[in-house]
């Protein structure tokens, strides 16, 4: 693996989807770590997350969109204002988030947590 930032960005951008899915994981909160005995999980729509870095640090919200192509996540009520005055959801990298509450509607996800 190269140390050059440009090559690292290129590798991340051109990665296949199954590798990008691994990049979409975020650490669990301390309560969830103890409960499920896991350190991190992939983020999905419906999860409740807390922002750990940036000017929106400390805000929590529900995940509204997960974009594998750009490896970003959009959270409800976390927006930025465009120059024309309209507000759009702010894309956030998963490494800057912490999962506070997991959505457990998916049977396979529950099985993965119980392993």
C-alpha positions as CSV (number, residue, x, y, z in Angstrom):
1,X,0.0,0.0,0.0
2,X,1.3,3.4,-1.0
3,X,1.9,6.2,1.4
4,X,1.0,8.9,-1.1
5,X,-2.3,10.5,-0.3
6,X,-3.3,10.8,-3.9
7,X,-2.9,7.0,-4.4
8,X,-4.8,6.3,-1.2
9,X,-7.7,8.5,-2.4
10,X,-7.6,6.8,-5.8
11,X,-7.7,3.4,-4.2
12,X,-10.6,4.3,-2.0
13,X,-12.6,5.9,-4.9
14,X,-12.0,3.0,-7.3
15,X,-12.6,0.2,-4.8
16,X,-15.2,-2.4,-5.6
17,X,-18.6,-2.2,-3.7
18,X,-17.8,-5.1,-1.4
19,X,-14.8,-3.2,-0.1
20,X,-16.7,0.1,0.1
21,X,-19.2,-1.7,2.3
22,X,-16.5,-2.4,4.8
23,X,-15.5,1.3,4.7
24,X,-19.1,2.2,5.7
25,X,-18.6,0.8,9.3
26,X,-18.6,3.0,12.3
27,X,-17.8,2.4,16.0
28,X,-20.6,1.5,18.4
29,X,-21.3,3.4,21.5
30,X,-20.0,2.0,24.8
31,X,-23.4,0.6,25.8
32,X,-23.8,-1.2,22.5
33,X,-20.3,-2.5,22.7
34,X,-21.0,-4.2,26.0
35,X,-24.4,-5.5,24.9
36,X,-23.4,-7.0,21.6
37,X,-19.6,-7.6,22.2
38,X,-18.8,-5.9,18.9
39,X,-16.6,-2.8,18.3
40,X,-18.0,-1.6,15.0
41,X,-20.9,-2.3,12.5
42,X,-21.8,-1.1,9.0
43,X,-24.1,1.9,9.1
44,X,-27.6,1.4,7.6
45,X,-30.6,3.6,7.1
46,X,-32.6,4.0,10.2
47,X,-29.6,3.8,12.6
48,X,-29.3,6.6,15.1
49,X,-25.8,8.1,15.1
50,X,-23.8,10.8,16.8
51,X,-21.4,13.1,15.0
52,X,-17.9,13.0,16.6
53,X,-16.0,15.4,14.4
54,X,-16.5,18.8,12.7
55,X,-18.7,21.8,13.4
56,X,-21.7,19.6,13.9
57,X,-20.0,17.6,16.7
58,X,-22.4,16.3,19.4
59,X,-25.5,16.3,17.2
60,X,-27.4,13.0,17.0
61,X,-29.9,12.0,14.3
62,X,-31.4,9.2,12.3
63,X,-29.5,8.1,9.1
64,X,-31.7,9.0,6.1
65,X,-29.3,8.0,3.2
66,X,-26.2,5.8,2.8
67,X,-24.2,6.4,-0.4
68,X,-21.7,3.6,-1.2
69,X,-20.4,5.4,-4.3
70,X,-19.1,8.4,-2.4
71,X,-18.8,6.6,1.0
72,X,-20.9,9.2,2.7
73,X,-23.9,9.2,5.0
74,X,-26.7,11.8,5.3
75,X,-28.5,12.4,8.6
76,X,-31.9,13.9,9.1
77,X,-31.8,17.5,10.4
78,X,-28.1,17.9,9.6
79,X,-28.1,20.3,6.7
80,X,-26.0,23.0,5.1
81,X,-27.3,26.2,3.5
82,X,-26.5,26.8,-0.2
83,X,-25.8,30.2,-1.6
84,X,-29.3,30.5,-2.9
85,X,-30.7,30.0,0.6
86,X,-32.0,26.4,0.2
87,X,-30.9,23.7,2.6
88,X,-29.5,20.3,1.5
89,X,-28.5,17.3,3.6
90,X,-24.8,17.4,4.6
91,X,-22.8,14.3,3.6
92,X,-20.6,13.0,6.4
93,X,-17.9,10.3,6.3
94,X,-18.7,7.2,8.5
95,X,-15.3,7.5,10.3
96,X,-16.7,10.7,11.9
97,X,-19.8,9.0,13.4
98,X,-20.6,6.8,16.3
99,X,-23.6,4.5,16.3
100,X,-25.9,5.2,19.3
101,X,-28.9,3.0,18.4
102,X,-29.1,0.1,15.9
103,X,-32.0,-0.7,13.7
104,X,-32.8,-4.3,14.3
105,X,-35.6,-4.9,11.8
106,X,-33.3,-7.0,9.5
107,X,-33.1,-10.6,10.6
108,X,-29.6,-11.1,9.1
109,X,-28.3,-8.1,11.0
110,X,-29.7,-9.5,14.3
111,X,-28.0,-12.9,13.5
112,X,-24.7,-11.1,12.9
113,X,-25.0,-9.3,16.2
114,X,-25.7,-12.5,18.1
115,X,-22.7,-14.4,16.6
